[in-house]
Amino acid sequence: MPLAFEKKPVSATTVPPDKLSAGLMALFAFSVGVTVLSLYASQPLIGLIQADFGLTTSKAGLVTTFTLLGYASGLLLLVPLTDLVENRTLIVATLGVDAVALASVAYAPNLPLFFAACYLSGVTASAIQMLVPVAAQLSADAQRGRVVGNVMSGLMLGILLSRPIASLFAEIAGWRSFYITLAGVIAVLAVLLARVLPRRRPYASRGYGVLIASMLTILREEPVLRHRAAYQALCMGAFGVFWTSVALRLSQPPFSLNQSGIALFALTGAAGAFIAPIAGRIGDRGWTRGGTFAAHASIIIAMVLAELGGDAVFRAIPGVPAGAALVILSGAAVLLDLGVIGDQTLGRRAINLVRPEARGRMNGLFTGLFFFGAAAGSGLSGIAWAHAGWLGVCGVGTAFGIAALLASGTAFKATVAT
């Protein structure tokens, strides 16, 4: 049920649905892919950043945690503005501040300023989720799963390629060079979007305070949102645990990879991005329950394989070639990303089918809540690594996957029972 203040003003200028051209959809996908690069770039750079600022091993995961906490804050506090103010202006302004924040990360002279800049860059990277509801608004209901899946492909490719790109920059010119370059690209992207992004005026007519307060009502009234956010938070917990510590594991014997080697490993995960449009079509065909189960099972299997390839195989078979173990670990990375991306795409499709008058808040709540899971996973990863090594990291990731599977199974059973 729409909230009282969500009546559509007669004078509002809105963009009619089914007006998303192939070129504009490609721009949406490219934009979210570029903007998301900063969220996970620090993961393969942790060793270098740790050395620069003198971080302990248990605190190294905080580099990514601060960025993801900022992103979650932006999703909950900035993205809802897409239901209140003209979207093009909001998106362009947010990206402009993002460029400044990324430059500040690169030039931060000490750890407090570095963490503050990381947090701000995370907040402003929430422009990603301002673009997603605009794309959904421009698509017809019957094609929304495909459109969201295609845009999500750009998003997930950005996430998955952020690590190898950051590693290569660090290998060539140091870790700060990545953030300097990205700041410039984001600034150019903001100018481009200001010229080509269609205007979209929202329906809401009340103030920001009422808009934010309404999010609690939406969360309480929409079980689909609560369930899908919980599943994805647990999936992203496993994702954060694995990708935050895998660079540390790969830099150790018997792998002993440098930044270029870690970059090549990170590229294996990019293969998982192809599942996004497939998952969108699975949702369109009504196979959401089976797709969700498969996604969560993939995460559990991936974490078991990660322990096997990263640790157990060396204990079980002395002298096993590191290359063989690396193949197993790479397979785990692909399977993990398949599960996380599949669940996220199914969830995003599901929430975009309810409350069209509140898509900005729905997307903000959904993504903001599950990124708290990602932040928790990154934080726990450093602790697990410091106290139990790679076995502890994989154990925490497996627990996240099992919890997601149990949560979705319980919710689907309750739905069938009613």
Steps between C-alpha positions, in 0.01 A plus 500: 500500500647841408569735788287809535755740357572289192223635281619587155483877434313589186773742396786255552718426198557127476667275245262250340588132537650288220722789381836347586703478179781250459753781506363650819485158666867447406582838654320402820698174515830680429428772757425263785797283400743791522354651816511173692873451437597684818295279731715190471827632355657511845472122546801400286685812615469426872859382531634821341267730695579309820871562449447868414299581812639237739175308549496174696377184326176486700419863410588476130143402411377836631618666179220332305263509798503882520430530129211253512353659813506832316327339205230354725451843660463663160248240392286562806535880514574621145332252264152568645537853362424350158139490620510868594719707265570502128720198434745628238612790719535273801704236314738751340558688827568178690752383240675837516553464875609139443781621273621737774482223762706260286766764446509547878556125549800520267657800672409421864817564710395296804272215604208701652465713187537191284217320681282814486557532125426128452173543686399805292590324175272216609215740581516666159546173310133446588429686174507147358169420662351829386552382142343156553145621584518748211575210264215301654265797458587527131425132429172316452387261775544192281861597420604631842685185599705508179577871531598476866708192419686681221574802719604264780744337258681835477490536877635153568765526229615819669515324837683200360742701282574753774752266659710417193490860377609633840774235524639589157504871581679425828756283322578773247469826694402428862161458664424873517514525120184292473297745708639804318407354161156389614425846638565646154284240325210558740522876440477446122210258548310761705532750214382241246197398705405865549466524123321175411312374807124558467329704769288303744283675757371286788148481636564596864407851615605507867835573665812292550425419865162350415659313210764339722243416769286331236780250438425331832138464393604354165736256669227391741235458230704326230604143591656454155742784575586367847561145380701585189716753690573238768598234244730735314656637821605146590624433145701823502642403838654192335610714205673753725671234711650326198611795288642700791746225601569311179768750394682436826482124443621526141799709601617223733678174412447279312321748269722806567321712239590865438241771423485397133436138597230603745346712223485199268341291773238768562410488131370144548219636713387724215361190331222504757352821357333311213244358744329839560289516179434124527377542856278787387337273240465222758304743714286610204405135442389448860792283612611726783486235772718249315741770389539625856569150632763441230668832578532426871618143441768636265637725773534211746672277245728788400624555854569129546700501175682814613625323812596198293697700242648752741600273784366144539647359181852587617447316829344196332745469211851619584681641198184570297572763232384849594350535151257214562388653827464839329260346248280377786515840669410673173201271456388591851522871415283456189243288683483747789442793266236305307305440819525855631414664167216259432335563837545876470347518153200290603455717806526828312248383244258398777512831685461704180165332438347653815439864597587673169441836673785421743763327286778728620434415863444132422836477322670707769367278778576178315857587409576695816395211722694235310815713487505493878548128446788569260660738751460241777659235281799722422548584867470138612739391228794680658417359843458145366825527305694625804370228733436193280658568162339395173302222672333759723420723202335215310316385812342842547407515131339155516297605804367802306397273211325247724314780678379637163379156392314442827344847495370468144377145556308604810344803327392303192345229717306762695374650173380163376332426834297819480 
